[in-house]
């Protein structure tokens, strides 16, 4: 779970990787040992997760890679978010009476946006890595071709999705051989996925988005009700975006910018919290103020945020000092503010916990925080025949209908409505935190709860804690609507729960633990490097220096 490296006089004393699967972490370290940098390792980890953690990401999904290049101090966000197909339109998931068609934006290839992960890994390798793409993708190809051991967690996820897989022979042939759920410890082989990865390794962008592979993808999608075209694939573009940056006290926070809501929402919450002395508060008062700040920021998320290439995002206004101070002044220290006071919105559907995250630092000081997704577990559940590619269901992240909650309970308006080639708003929040003495790298899956999980990690960093503490923190969350405080069963004891209820909060205990944070910290004072992988998942954090390594597998 946790690792630390010994002090050394120069730069980070170790390479470190934390990811949601031990094989993905190992793949990244293998590439670093071959002379690659953190960006090459990010390619390897991304591809490996597409094979060994199909519940959270894959070649049919998208993501954001937050980069820091030490040589010139460049920070950039690589936007590999999915794009709506060219035939997408605002009414595509509504019936003739303007009602949302149940699960139309969740199940099958019609729910999928044009994938960005393949283009993203090619872009990373070509523009920031130093090894050939073939080298960085080889570990993932091996895992797909030779197979890997099904973990207990993957077994449970396949079990819960088996009825959906049965609807698609191409999916069932991979995940239900020989017709039932593979047992934990059995070997899962994905030969078609290995061929797709090899096509990308040999031909780069063209190996997925053009030629024979693109034709196979489009044919498989359209034959099963999807609307992708060859033009959609050929026109996909990776974008470099300026990361969101803000200071909280003496800490610099760098996170994802739109089309992620993570940076702006976290920035609003942190700037509101600067108006209060959290460190002097008891646990209940501290939680109350965090909840109230989150309530206000998530409200602005739903109204104002979307794809910046299609909607004007009023970032300066949302983070204006006077506006933030005004929001902070509306926080009653003893009473919850009902969300209805800010406007009526409908109740949500279900919530979920998918996506994946990894963190990397190399001995040169380069670092990557990567958050990737296919949205819900196994995305749309549809595998494109002959490719091994699970199609995402990220179209559900658009505002299907104004003020209608998506599957994570998040609402949206025109800024996040469906348009051709538009990127849906996301909560993915890969993040760097920096003080004069320490540098942190963190992120997590968790749908709408990603932002508050990362926020709690930042506050813990601010308090001087190590990554082991950030990932182990009991979690709580508020997102404006529904007007509920969701919390893990160890976040508040009975007395604290009663105190929050007395302040007007309605509590809902989560039925299970949520999130799967992967975190790294470099302490520049001692030159120690620490890494931690969330106990809630099955990942591993490895710190490697010299010829030794500290393994922190779950």
C-alpha positions as semicolon CSV with decimal commas, in nm:
position;residue;x (nm);y (nm);z (nm)
1;X;0,000;0,000;0,000
2;X;0,274;0,245;0,090
3;X;0,636;0,295;-0,001
4;X;0,918;0,537;0,064
5;X;1,265;0,571;-0,082
6;X;1,586;0,671;0,097
7;X;1,740;1,013;0,063
8;X;1,973;1,099;-0,222
9;X;2,149;1,420;-0,312
10;X;2,014;1,477;-0,662
11;X;1,658;1,518;-0,787
12;X;1,394;1,262;-0,700
13;X;1,578;0,964;-0,556
14;X;1,352;0,711;-0,724
15;X;1,110;0,630;-0,998
16;X;0,760;0,578;-0,860
17;X;0,433;0,456;-1,007
18;X;0,095;0,402;-0,845
19;X;-0,184;0,250;-1,051
20;X;-0,503;0,052;-1,016
21;X;-0,347;-0,281;-1,118
22;X;-0,011;-0,439;-1,028
23;X;0,055;-0,542;-1,389
24;X;0,003;-0,186;-1,512
25;X;0,240;-0,052;-1,247
26;X;0,495;-0,316;-1,346
27;X;0,457;-0,227;-1,713
28;X;0,543;0,135;-1,640
29;X;0,851;0,044;-1,438
30;X;0,964;-0,193;-1,712
31;X;0,961;0,096;-1,960
32;X;1,151;0,325;-1,719
33;X;1,415;0,054;-1,683
34;X;1,452;0,049;-2,062
35;X;1,548;0,417;-2,052
36;X;1,208;0,567;-2,102
37;X;1,086;0,872;-1,914
38;X;0,764;0,927;-1,718
39;X;0,576;0,999;-2,041
40;X;0,681;0,669;-2,199
41;X;0,577;0,500;-1,875
42;X;0,240;0,676;-1,898
43;X;0,189;0,523;-2,243
44;X;0,270;0,177;-2,106
45;X;0,046;0,214;-1,801
46;X;-0,244;0,353;-2,005
47;X;-0,226;0,065;-2,252
48;X;-0,182;-0,197;-1,981
49;X;-0,486;-0,072;-1,790
50;X;-0,687;-0,102;-2,113
51;X;-0,611;-0,474;-2,101
52;X;-0,612;-0,568;-1,733
53;X;-0,872;-0,325;-1,596
54;X;-1,146;-0,321;-1,862
55;X;-1,399;-0,203;-1,605
56;X;-1,241;0,142;-1,586
57;X;-1,076;0,235;-1,916
58;X;-0,973;0,100;-2,253
59;X;-0,895;0,177;-2,615
60;X;-1,264;0,256;-2,660
61;X;-1,252;0,535;-2,400
62;X;-1,089;0,868;-2,330
63;X;-0,899;1,058;-2,065
64;X;-0,681;1,345;-1,949
65;X;-0,305;1,325;-1,892
66;X;-0,163;1,607;-1,679
67;X;0,209;1,646;-1,750
68;X;0,503;1,826;-1,595
69;X;0,829;1,825;-1,792
70;X;1,115;1,911;-1,561
71;X;1,365;2,031;-1,825
72;X;1,164;2,341;-1,910
73;X;0,905;2,337;-1,629
74;X;0,629;2,292;-1,884
75;X;0,290;2,192;-1,750
76;X;0,023;2,086;-1,997
77;X;-0,297;1,886;-2,005
78;X;-0,335;1,638;-2,289
79;X;-0,706;1,620;-2,374
80;X;-0,796;1,278;-2,508
81;X;-1,163;1,307;-2,411
82;X;-1,419;1,137;-2,634
83;X;-1,600;1,343;-2,901
84;X;-1,965;1,318;-3,002
85;X;-2,007;1,160;-3,347
86;X;-2,086;1,383;-3,642
87;X;-2,445;1,255;-3,656
88;X;-2,508;1,327;-3,287
89;X;-2,784;1,573;-3,202
90;X;-2,965;1,713;-2,899
91;X;-3,270;1,487;-2,930
92;X;-3,092;1,158;-2,996
93;X;-3,185;1,010;-2,658
94;X;-3,536;1,161;-2,632
95;X;-3,866;1,011;-2,748
96;X;-4,142;1,190;-2,941
97;X;-4,279;1,330;-2,614
98;X;-3,943;1,480;-2,518
99;X;-3,886;1,219;-2,246
100;X;-3,545;1,060;-2,191
101;X;-3,537;0,707;-2,337
102;X;-3,433;0,480;-2,051
103;X;-3,068;0,366;-2,080
104;X;-3,036;0,481;-2,442
105;X;-2,726;0,683;-2,348
106;X;-2,580;0,396;-2,146
107;X;-2,621;0,066;-2,333
108;X;-2,477;-0,036;-2,668
109;X;-2,270;0,149;-2,929
110;X;-2,516;0,438;-2,968
111;X;-2,398;0,546;-2,620
112;X;-2,037;0,580;-2,732
113;X;-1,836;0,889;-2,817
114;X;-1,537;0,870;-3,055
115;X;-1,249;0,726;-2,848
116;X;-0,948;0,939;-2,756
117;X;-0,718;0,703;-2,564
118;X;-0,546;0,554;-2,873
119;X;-0,474;0,902;-3,013
120;X;-0,363;1,016;-2,669
121;X;-0,100;0,747;-2,623
122;X;0,034;0,806;-2,973
123;X;0,053;1,179;-2,904
124;X;0,231;1,124;-2,571
125;X;0,490;0,897;-2,729
126;X;0,553;1,121;-3,030
127;X;0,573;1,453;-2,846
128;X;0,701;1,377;-2,496
129;X;0,844;1,025;-2,484
130;X;1,183;0,905;-2,596
131;X;1,118;0,537;-2,672
132;X;0,950;0,392;-2,982
133;X;0,578;0,335;-2,944
134;X;0,635;-0,036;-3,010
135;X;0,846;-0,060;-2,695
136;X;0,601;0,120;-2,470
137;X;0,303;-0,085;-2,592
138;X;0,476;-0,424;-2,573
139;X;0,382;-0,502;-2,209
140;X;0,013;-0,441;-2,285
141;X;0,035;-0,654;-2,601
142;X;0,187;-0,934;-2,395
143;X;-0,089;-0,913;-2,132
144;X;-0,358;-0,928;-2,400
145;X;-0,197;-1,202;-2,607
146;X;-0,072;-1,429;-2,329
147;X;-0,351;-1,348;-2,085
148;X;-0,352;-1,239;-1,723
149;X;-0,503;-1,371;-1,403
150;X;-0,858;-1,258;-1,329
151;X;-0,865;-1,080;-0,992
152;X;-1,148;-1,124;-0,739
153;X;-1,261;-0,769;-0,817
154;X;-1,274;-0,828;-1,192
155;X;-1,463;-1,153;-1,133
156;X;-1,727;-0,965;-0,932
157;X;-1,758;-0,693;-1,196
158;X;-1,803;-0,945;-1,478
159;X;-2,061;-1,128;-1,267
160;X;-2,261;-0,807;-1,222
161;X;-2,249;-0,732;-1,596
162;X;-2,299;-1,081;-1,739
163;X;-2,659;-1,027;-1,849
164;X;-2,549;-0,722;-2,049
165;X;-2,261;-0,914;-2,203
166;X;-2,501;-1,188;-2,314
167;X;-2,674;-0,935;-2,542
168;X;-2,358;-0,900;-2,749
169;X;-2,185;-1,218;-2,875
170;X;-1,862;-1,024;-2,930
171;X;-1,858;-0,926;-2,560
172;X;-1,968;-1,266;-2,430
173;X;-1,696;-1,443;-2,631
174;X;-1,432;-1,257;-2,430
175;X;-1,576;-1,213;-2,083
176;X;-1,804;-1,515;-2,049
177;X;-1,600;-1,798;-2,194
178;X;-1,709;-2,079;-2,185
179;X;-2,048;-1,920;-2,133
180;X;-2,017;-1,819;-1,770
181;X;-1,816;-1,581;-1,555
182;X;-1,444;-1,667;-1,538
183;X;-1,334;-1,757;-1,186
184;X;-1,077;-1,554;-0,997
185;X;-0,735;-1,689;-1,088
186;X;-0,836;-1,802;-1,436
187;X;-0,652;-1,660;-1,735
188;X;-0,826;-1,402;-1,954
189;X;-0,687;-1,383;-2,308
190;X;-0,783;-1,100;-2,548
191;X;-0,627;-1,190;-2,883
192;X;-0,824;-0,935;-3,087
193;X;-0,724;-0,657;-2,847
194;X;-0,360;-0,763;-2,883
195;X;-0,393;-0,725;-3,261
196;X;-0,546;-0,379;-3,221
197;X;-0,265;-0,271;-2,990
198;X;-0,009;-0,406;-3,236
199;X;-0,176;-0,208;-3,516
200;X;-0,135;0,111;-3,311
201;X;0,225;0,020;-3,221
202;X;0,315;-0,029;-3,587
203;X;0,116;0,252;-3,750
204;X;0,043;0,506;-3,478
205;X;-0,271;0,715;-3,528
206;X;-0,346;0,548;-3,862
207;X;-0,338;0,209;-3,694
208;X;-0,666;0,288;-3,519
209;X;-0,835;0,585;-3,684
210;X;-0,770;0,509;-4,052
211;X;-0,746;0,224;-4,298
212;X;-0,850;-0,134;-4,234
213;X;-0,883;-0,094;-3,857
214;X;-1,108;0,212;-3,886
215;X;-1,330;0,030;-4,137
216;X;-1,363;-0,267;-3,902
217;X;-1,451;-0,035;-3,613
218;X;-1,716;0,158;-3,805
219;X;-1,869;-0,154;-3,957
220;X;-1,897;-0,321;-3,615
221;X;-2,050;-0,013;-3,450
222;X;-2,304;0,070;-3,721
223;X;-2,413;-0,294;-3,758
224;X;-2,518;-0,281;-3,393
225;X;-2,705;0,049;-3,390
226;X;-2,424;0,303;-3,356
227;X;-2,365;0,614;-3,569
228;X;-1,984;0,638;-3,599
229;X;-1,836;0,714;-3,942
230;X;-1,490;0,690;-4,097
231;X;-1,485;1,070;-4,100
232;X;-1,549;1,077;-3,725
233;X;-1,244;0,859;-3,661
234;X;-1,016;1,034;-3,908
235;X;-1,108;1,378;-3,769
236;X;-1,042;1,295;-3,404
237;X;-0,781;1,532;-3,259
238;X;-0,583;1,533;-2,936
239;X;-0,568;1,880;-2,783
240;X;-0,313;2,043;-2,557
241;X;-0,489;2,261;-2,301
242;X;-0,362;2,498;-2,039
243;X;-0,410;2,326;-1,703
244;X;-0,615;2,493;-1,436
245;X;-0,394;2,652;-1,168
246;X;-0,480;2,811;-0,836
247;X;-0,320;2,870;-0,498
248;X;-0,462;2,756;-0,168
249;X;-0,275;2,915;0,122
250;X;0,090;2,842;0,031
251;X;0,012;2,552;-0,202
252;X;-0,006;2,560;-0,580
253;X;-0,275;2,332;-0,720
254;X;-0,261;2,230;-1,087
255;X;-0,553;2,028;-1,218
256;X;-0,769;1,955;-1,519
257;X;-0,933;2,237;-1,713
258;X;-1,255;2,220;-1,921
259;X;-1,392;1,998;-2,061
260;X;-1,315;1,869;-1,713
261;X;-1,500;2,045;-1,434
262;X;-1,244;1,925;-1,179
263;X;-1,009;2,221;-1,162
264;X;-1,269;2,498;-1,157
265;X;-1,497;2,324;-0,906
266;X;-1,205;2,238;-0,676
267;X;-1,071;2,591;-0,719
268;X;-1,402;2,743;-0,612
269;X;-1,424;2,515;-0,308
270;X;-1,066;2,582;-0,200
271;X;-1,098;2,959;-0,240
272;X;-1,419;2,957;-0,035
273;X;-1,248;2,752;0,233
274;X;-0,963;3,003;0,254
275;X;-1,214;3,230;0,430
276;X;-1,231;2,985;0,722
277;X;-0,977;2,841;0,965
278;X;-1,035;2,473;0,899
279;X;-0,739;2,362;1,111
280;X;-0,892;2,506;1,427
281;X;-1,231;2,341;1,373
282;X;-1,359;2,014;1,514
283;X;-1,436;1,738;1,265
284;X;-1,805;1,819;1,234
285;X;-1,754;2,193;1,178
286;X;-1,479;2,126;0,927
287;X;-1,695;1,878;0,734
288;X;-1,990;2,118;0,744
289;X;-1,789;2,398;0,579
290;X;-1,647;2,164;0,314
291;X;-1,996;2,033;0,237
292;X;-2,140;2,383;0,207
293;X;-1,860;2,501;-0,021
294;X;-1,904;2,192;-0,241
295;X;-2,280;2,251;-0,259
296;X;-2,223;2,596;-0,409
297;X;-1,946;2,496;-0,649
298;X;-2,136;2,195;-0,787
299;X;-2,434;2,421;-0,853
300;X;-2,214;2,642;-1,073
301;X;-2,076;2,329;-1,243
302;X;-2,420;2,232;-1,365
303;X;-2,508;2,576;-1,496
304;X;-2,186;2,708;-1,651
305;X;-1,940;2,431;-1,747
306;X;-1,898;2,238;-2,071
307;X;-1,664;2,198;-2,369
308;X;-1,475;2,531;-2,401
309;X;-1,459;2,488;-2,779
310;X;-1,840;2,509;-2,794
311;X;-1,945;2,711;-2,490
312;X;-1,802;3,024;-2,332
313;X;-1,684;2,926;-1,984
314;X;-1,695;3,225;-1,743
315;X;-1,385;3,106;-1,557
316;X;-1,274;3,451;-1,442
317;X;-1,619;3,530;-1,307
318;X;-1,654;3,195;-1,130
319;X;-1,319;3,249;-0,954
320;X;-1,345;3,623;-0,903
321;X;-1,241;3,712;-0,547
322;X;-1,556;3,913;-0,481
323;X;-1,779;3,637;-0,620
324;X;-1,603;3,371;-0,410
325;X;-1,620;3,589;-0,101
326;X;-1,991;3,638;-0,163
327;X;-2,043;3,262;-0,180
328;X;-1,839;3,210;0,136
329;X;-2,044;3,472;0,321
330;X;-2,361;3,275;0,247
331;X;-2,223;2,976;0,441
332;X;-2,393;2,964;0,780
333;X;-2,144;2,805;1,024
334;X;-2,423;2,637;1,220
335;X;-2,687;2,554;0,957
336;X;-2,699;2,382;0,619
337;X;-2,832;2,587;0,328
338;X;-3,099;2,382;0,146
339;X;-3,003;2,331;-0,217
340;X;-3,356;2,423;-0,320
341;X;-3,274;2,777;-0,212
342;X;-3,053;2,793;-0,523
343;X;-3,319;2,651;-0,757
344;X;-3,531;2,342;-0,809
345;X;-3,380;2,048;-0,996
346;X;-3,496;1,687;-1,037
347;X;-3,364;1,395;-0,837
348;X;-3,091;1,178;-0,992
349;X;-3,085;0,827;-1,123
350;X;-2,812;0,598;-0,989
351;X;-2,452;0,673;-0,899
352;X;-2,144;0,474;-0,991
353;X;-1,773;0,426;-0,942
354;X;-1,575;0,348;-1,255
355;X;-1,281;0,514;-1,438
356;X;-0,914;0,467;-1,338
357;X;-0,616;0,679;-1,236
358;X;-0,238;0,646;-1,222
359;X;0,044;0,867;-1,095
360;X;0,409;0,864;-1,208
361;X;0,733;1,045;-1,126
362;X;1,077;0,967;-1,269
363;X;1,425;1,048;-1,141
364;X;1,449;1,347;-1,375
365;X;1,148;1,505;-1,202
366;X;0,906;1,451;-1,490
367;X;0,560;1,359;-1,367
368;X;0,222;1,245;-1,496
369;X;-0,123;1,228;-1,341
370;X;-0,350;1,034;-1,575
371;X;-0,724;0,980;-1,532
372;X;-0,894;0,761;-1,791
373;X;-1,247;0,635;-1,839
374;X;-1,508;0,450;-2,041
375;X;-1,768;0,596;-1,801
376;X;-1,969;0,315;-1,641
377;X;-1,816;-0,024;-1,559
378;X;-1,721;-0,187;-1,894
379;X;-1,867;0,122;-2,065
380;X;-2,156;0,036;-2,296
381;X;-2,081;-0,340;-2,251
382;X;-2,040;-0,366;-2,630
383;X;-1,716;-0,503;-2,778
384;X;-1,657;-0,414;-3,144
385;X;-1,632;-0,753;-3,321
386;X;-1,281;-0,855;-3,419
387;X;-1,110;-0,570;-3,231
388;X;-1,142;-0,641;-2,857
389;X;-1,244;-0,275;-2,808
390;X;-1,506;-0,204;-2,541
391;X;-1,706;0,101;-2,649
392;X;-1,751;0,374;-2,388
393;X;-2,086;0,523;-2,284
394;X;-1,956;0,875;-2,230
395;X;-2,244;1,029;-2,425
396;X;-2,433;1,001;-2,095
397;X;-2,201;1,272;-1,959
398;X;-2,371;1,527;-2,182
399;X;-2,682;1,704;-2,058
400;X;-2,924;1,473;-2,240
401;X;-3,203;1,709;-2,146
402;X;-3,162;2,041;-1,956
403;X;-3,160;1,980;-1,577
404;X;-3,201;1,604;-1,626
405;X;-2,945;1,418;-1,411
406;X;-2,703;1,177;-1,574
407;X;-2,621;0,837;-1,427
408;X;-2,401;1,001;-1,161
409;X;-2,679;1,240;-1,057
410;X;-2,508;1,541;-1,215
411;X;-2,719;1,799;-1,394
412;X;-2,633;2,026;-1,684
413;X;-2,766;2,289;-1,919
414;X;-2,688;2,429;-2,266
415;X;-2,313;2,454;-2,203
416;X;-2,301;2,073;-2,188
417;X;-2,573;1,987;-2,442
418;X;-2,505;1,740;-2,725
419;X;-2,349;1,875;-3,045
420;X;-2,150;1,699;-3,317
421;X;-1,778;1,667;-3,233
422;X;-1,831;1,821;-2,890
423;X;-1,659;1,673;-2,581
424;X;-1,880;1,595;-2,282
425;X;-1,815;1,760;-1,948
426;X;-1,613;1,540;-1,712
427;X;-1,530;1,520;-1,342
428;X;-1,188;1,359;-1,401
429;X;-0,934;1,554;-1,196
430;X;-0,568;1,450;-1,237
431;X;-0,387;1,687;-1,003
432;X;-0,046;1,815;-0,890
433;X;-0,001;1,989;-0,554
434;X;0,318;2,179;-0,476
435;X;0,468;2,363;-0,183
436;X;0,827;2,481;-0,144
437;X;0,922;2,151;0,016
438;X;0,688;1,890;-0,134
439;X;0,530;1,782;-0,462
440;X;0,222;1,560;-0,477
441;X;0,056;1,372;-0,763
442;X;-0,294;1,232;-0,716
443;X;-0,627;1,142;-0,870
444;X;-0,901;0,882;-0,849
445;X;-1,203;0,730;-1,021
446;X;-1,546;0,785;-0,872
447;X;-1,779;0,967;-1,112
448;X;-1,929;1,280;-0,959
449;X;-1,738;1,214;-0,635
450;X;-1,392;1,243;-0,795
451;X;-1,365;1,614;-0,723
452;X;-1,443;1,592;-0,352
453;X;-1,210;1,293;-0,308
454;X;-0,919;1,482;-0,465
455;X;-1,017;1,790;-0,263
456;X;-0,989;1,594;0,063
457;X;-0,649;1,466;-0,051
458;X;-0,531;1,823;-0,121
459;X;-0,645;1,938;0,223
460;X;-0,460;1,642;0,378
461;X;-0,146;1,736;0,182
462;X;-0,190;2,090;0,315
463;X;-0,197;1,949;0,669
464;X;0,142;1,781;0,610
465;X;0,021;1,424;0,567
466;X;0,178;1,161;0,338
467;X;0,012;0,979;0,044
468;X;-0,083;0,683;0,262
469;X;-0,308;0,919;0,455
470;X;-0,454;1,082;0,142
471;X;-0,568;0,750;-0,004
472;X;-0,693;0,608;0,329
473;X;-0,904;0,909;0,431
474;X;-1,272;0,830;0,502
475;X;-1,471;1,011;0,235
476;X;-1,780;1,228;0,226
477;X;-1,943;1,415;-0,060
478;X;-2,208;1,669;-0,157
479;X;-2,288;1,769;-0,517
480;X;-2,576;2,020;-0,478
481;X;-2,840;1,778;-0,606
482;X;-2,957;1,552;-0,458
483;X;-2,943;1,747;-0,130
484;X;-2,766;1,465;0,053
485;X;-2,432;1,415;0,223
486;X;-2,297;1,082;0,103
487;X;-2,038;0,930;0,337
488;X;-1,837;0,615;0,391
489;X;-1,928;0,425;0,705
490;X;-1,611;0,533;0,889
491;X;-1,628;0,902;0,795
492;X;-1,851;1,006;1,088
493;X;-1,929;0,830;1,413
494;X;-2,283;0,828;1,551
495;X;-2,232;1,142;1,757
496;X;-2,090;1,329;1,457
497;X;-2,374;1,211;1,235
498;X;-2,627;1,347;1,485
499;X;-2,440;1,678;1,500
500;X;-2,453;1,712;1,120
501;X;-2,822;1,624;1,116
502;X;-2,881;1,890;1,382
503;X;-2,725;2,144;1,144
504;X;-2,980;2,049;0,878
505;X;-2,786;1,798;0,670
506;X;-2,955;1,485;0,539
507;X;-2,706;1,198;0,547
508;X;-2,685;0,887;0,334
509;X;-2,427;0,624;0,418
510;X;-2,270;0,470;0,110
511;X;-2,337;0,100;0,085
512;X;-1,975;0,039;-0,006
513;X;-1,643;0,219;0,000
514;X;-1,579;0,427;-0,309
515;X;-1,283;0,563;-0,502
516;X;-0,944;0,414;-0,587
517;X;-0,689;0,690;-0,537
518;X;-0,331;0,650;-0,660
519;X;-0,083;0,900;-0,513
520;X;0,286;0,994;-0,503
521;X;0,478;1,255;-0,305
522;X;0,834;1,380;-0,339
523;X;0,969;1,544;-0,024
524;X;1,245;1,772;-0,154
525;X;1,381;1,834;0,196
526;X;1,478;1,470;0,252
527;X;1,457;1,360;-0,113
528;X;1,229;1,075;-0,013
529;X;0,971;0,958;-0,263
530;X;0,650;0,808;-0,127
531;X;0,372;0,626;-0,313
532;X;0,042;0,476;-0,206
533;X;-0,237;0,278;-0,368
534;X;-0,590;0,287;-0,231
535;X;-0,680;-0,013;-0,013
536;X;-1,031;0,003;-0,159
537;X;-0,894;-0,128;-0,489
538;X;-0,651;-0,392;-0,613
539;X;-0,371;-0,165;-0,734
540;X;-0,008;-0,129;-0,640
541;X;0,237;0,150;-0,567
542;X;0,603;0,088;-0,642
543;X;0,902;0,304;-0,561
544;X;1,218;0,187;-0,733
545;X;1,570;0,315;-0,676
546;X;1,903;0,163;-0,766
547;X;1,852;-0,213;-0,803
548;X;1,590;-0,242;-0,532
549;X;1,222;-0,173;-0,514
550;X;0,959;-0,148;-0,245
551;X;0,644;-0,330;-0,351
552;X;0,320;-0,217;-0,196
553;X;0,068;-0,441;-0,374
554;X;-0,269;-0,482;-0,204
